[in-house]
Amino acid sequence: MRYQRVLIKLSGRAISGKQEFGFDPDALNHVADEVLGMHARGVQISIVVGGGNIFYGTLAAHWGIERAEADNIGMLGTIVNSLMLRGVLTSHSKGQVEVRVLSAIPVNTVAEPFIRLRAIHHLEKGYIVIFAGGTGNPYVTTDYTAAQRAIETRSDALLFAKNRARGIFTADPQKDPKARFYRRMRYNTILQKELAIIDQPSVILARDHRMPLHLFNFTERGTMLRICQGEDVGTLVSAVDGEVLE
């Protein structure tokens, strides 16, 4: 196994499925199957999930809500999603897999506080750990939270699960038919070309700590396990010497 410990970044869309907001049973079942399948193979797993299926930035702009307040609402949305994931994973595993939610925002009646060494200890014991509440501060995306938590917990890689997006292209393939697909690329290429598929501060943080990033189509079954086993599915972003386009 190439990666023994990974952090998975899920968007709110990953659990809302075909719906614009809320929860989709098929999407949640897919998440549970993929995560528990990896766990059964011995991979230590932590998860950061976004909150876009509950509250999205465009809603804040529509209502004139300032950014700091909107981010606070969004962070609370990630707590709801994390609790839902815990419930689904526990149900699917029939209680055989321990799932813990650690929140950067104190909600001690439903989740543990985020303590870095506690999170690492949970992972070492084979628990699935879900990080909720972002970093606890506004103006920070869940992409950045994922990169920070991956580094803090000594993860081997950060897996960005995208919905119906194969990985990173030179341009938007929906708008540019000549866009080429990156099999492998450097961190700085995302920054220099201002590719918006992931948050730039998270790329900088991953680059500075040499954390490999994998971006792939999460709707395809078994992709995350294949990546952990050594197959480069989707786009690999790392400190590579050369880039591979197709």
C-alpha positions in Angstrom: 0.0 0.0 0.0 1.5 3.3 -1.1 -0.4 5.4 1.4 -1.2 4.2 4.9 -2.9 7.3 6.2 -4.9 9.8 4.0 -7.3 12.7 4.4 -10.3 12.8 2.1 -11.7 16.2 1.2 -15.4 15.9 0.3 -17.6 18.8 -0.9 -21.1 19.3 0.2 -22.1 18.2 -3.3 -20.6 14.8 -2.6 -23.4 14.1 -0.1 -26.2 16.1 -1.8 -25.9 14.1 -5.0 -28.2 15.3 -7.8 -30.0 17.7 -5.4 -28.9 21.3 -5.1 -29.2 21.2 -1.3 -29.7 18.7 1.5 -28.8 15.0 1.5 -29.1 12.3 -1.1 -29.3 8.7 0.2 -27.6 7.3 -2.9 -24.7 9.8 -2.5 -24.3 9.0 1.2 -24.4 5.3 0.5 -21.6 5.8 -2.1 -19.5 7.7 0.4 -19.9 5.0 3.0 -19.1 2.2 0.7 -15.9 3.9 -0.6 -14.6 5.0 2.8 -15.4 1.7 4.6 -13.9 -0.3 1.7 -10.6 1.6 2.1 -10.8 1.2 5.9 -11.2 -2.6 5.5 -7.9 -2.7 3.6 -6.1 -1.1 6.6 -6.0 2.5 5.4 -6.2 5.1 8.2 -8.8 7.7 7.2 -9.7 11.2 8.2 -12.3 13.3 6.4 -13.1 17.0 5.9 -16.5 17.8 4.4 -17.7 21.1 3.1 -21.0 22.7 3.9 -22.2 23.9 0.5 -25.2 21.5 0.5 -26.6 23.5 3.5 -25.3 27.0 3.0 -23.5 28.5 0.0 -21.7 31.7 -0.5 -24.1 33.0 -3.1 -26.9 32.9 -0.6 -24.9 35.2 1.7 -24.3 37.6 -1.2 -28.0 37.6 -2.0 -29.0 38.5 1.5 -26.2 40.9 2.1 -24.6 38.8 4.8 -21.0 39.9 5.5 -18.2 37.3 4.8 -17.3 36.6 8.5 -20.9 35.8 9.4 -21.4 33.7 6.3 -18.3 31.7 7.0 -19.6 31.1 10.6 -22.8 29.7 9.2 -20.9 27.6 6.7 -18.7 26.1 9.5 -21.8 25.1 11.4 -23.0 23.5 8.2 -19.9 21.3 8.2 -20.7 20.2 11.7 -24.2 19.0 10.6 -22.6 17.2 7.6 -20.0 15.6 9.8 -22.6 14.2 12.2 -24.6 12.9 9.3 -21.5 11.1 7.9 -20.7 9.7 11.3 -24.3 8.3 11.5 -24.2 6.8 8.0 -20.7 5.2 8.5 -21.6 3.8 11.8 -24.9 2.4 10.4 -23.2 0.8 7.3 -20.5 -0.8 9.4 -23.1 -2.1 11.8 -21.2 -0.4 14.6 -18.1 -2.4 13.9 -16.0 0.7 12.9 -15.5 3.5 15.4 -16.1 7.0 13.9 -15.2 10.2 15.8 -16.1 13.8 15.0 -13.6 16.4 16.1 -14.8 20.0 15.9 -12.8 23.2 15.9 -15.9 25.0 17.1 -16.9 23.8 20.6 -20.0 21.6 20.4 -19.1 19.2 23.2 -22.5 17.5 23.6 -22.3 16.1 20.0 -18.5 16.1 19.1 -15.1 16.1 20.6 -13.0 19.2 20.5 -10.2 19.2 17.9 -6.9 18.2 19.6 -4.2 17.3 17.2 -2.6 14.5 19.2 -6.0 13.0 20.1 -6.8 12.9 16.4 -3.5 11.1 15.6 -4.2 8.7 18.5 -7.7 7.9 17.1 -6.2 7.2 13.6 -3.5 4.9 15.1 -6.3 2.9 16.8 -8.1 2.5 13.5 -10.9 5.0 14.1 -12.3 7.0 11.2 -11.9 10.7 12.1 -14.1 13.5 10.7 -12.9 17.1 11.2 -15.8 19.5 11.6 -16.1 23.3 12.0 -13.4 24.2 9.6 -10.4 25.8 11.4 -12.8 27.6 13.7 -12.1 30.9 12.0 -13.8 32.8 9.1 -12.0 33.6 5.8 -10.7 30.1 5.5 -12.0 27.5 3.1 -12.6 23.8 3.8 -9.9 23.1 1.1 -7.4 24.9 3.3 -8.7 23.2 6.4 -8.2 19.8 4.7 -4.6 20.7 3.8 -3.9 21.9 7.4 -5.4 18.8 9.0 -3.6 16.5 6.7 -0.3 18.0 7.6 -1.2 18.2 11.3 -2.1 14.5 11.4 1.0 13.3 9.5 -1.1 12.0 6.6 0.7 10.6 3.6 -1.6 12.3 1.0 -4.6 14.5 0.6 -7.4 13.2 -1.7 -9.7 15.8 -3.2 -12.8 13.9 -4.2 -14.4 15.8 -7.1 -17.9 15.3 -8.5 -17.8 14.4 -12.1 -14.5 16.2 -12.6 -11.7 13.9 -13.9 -9.0 16.0 -12.4 -7.2 19.2 -13.5 -7.2 20.6 -17.1 -5.2 23.4 -18.7 -8.5 25.2 -19.0 -12.2 24.6 -18.4 -13.0 21.7 -20.7 -16.6 22.7 -20.9 -15.6 26.0 -22.5 -12.4 25.1 -24.3 -12.4 22.0 -26.4 -8.6 22.1 -26.7 -8.1 21.9 -23.0 -5.6 19.2 -22.1 -5.7 17.0 -19.0 -2.9 16.9 -16.5 -1.9 13.4 -15.3 0.9 14.9 -13.1 1.7 18.5 -12.3 3.6 20.8 -10.0 2.0 22.8 -7.2 3.3 26.1 -8.8 1.6 25.4 -12.1 -1.8 25.7 -10.3 -0.7 29.0 -8.8 0.9 30.5 -11.9 -2.0 29.5 -14.2 -4.6 30.5 -11.6 -6.4 27.2 -12.0 -9.5 27.5 -9.7 -10.3 23.8 -9.1 -8.9 24.0 -5.6 -8.2 26.9 -3.2 -4.8 28.5 -3.9 -3.8 29.0 -0.2 -4.3 25.2 0.3 -2.0 24.5 -2.6 0.7 26.8 -1.1 0.4 25.0 2.3 0.6 21.6 0.7 3.6 22.7 -1.4 5.5 24.1 1.5 5.0 20.8 3.4 5.4 18.5 0.3 2.0 17.0 0.8 0.9 15.1 -2.4 -2.6 16.0 -3.7 -4.8 13.7 -5.8 -7.8 15.1 -7.6 -10.1 12.6 -9.2 -13.7 11.8 -10.1 -15.3 10.5 -6.9 -18.4 9.1 -8.7 -16.2 6.3 -10.1 -16.2 3.4 -7.6 -12.9 2.2 -6.1 -10.8 5.2 -7.2 -9.5 6.1 -3.7 -8.4 2.6 -3.0 -6.6 2.4 -6.3 -4.8 5.6 -5.5 -3.7 4.3 -2.1 -2.5 1.1 -3.7 -0.2 3.1 -6.0 -2.2 3.9 -9.2 -2.2 7.5 -10.2 -5.9 8.0 -11.1 -6.9 11.6 -12.0 -4.3 14.3 -11.4 -1.4 14.0 -9.0 0.0 17.4 -7.8 3.4 17.1 -6.1 7.0 18.3 -6.2 7.6 16.4 -9.5 10.4 17.2 -11.9 8.2 17.1 -15.0 4.6 17.4 -15.9 2.5 14.9 -17.9 -0.3 16.0 -20.1 -2.6 14.1 -22.3 
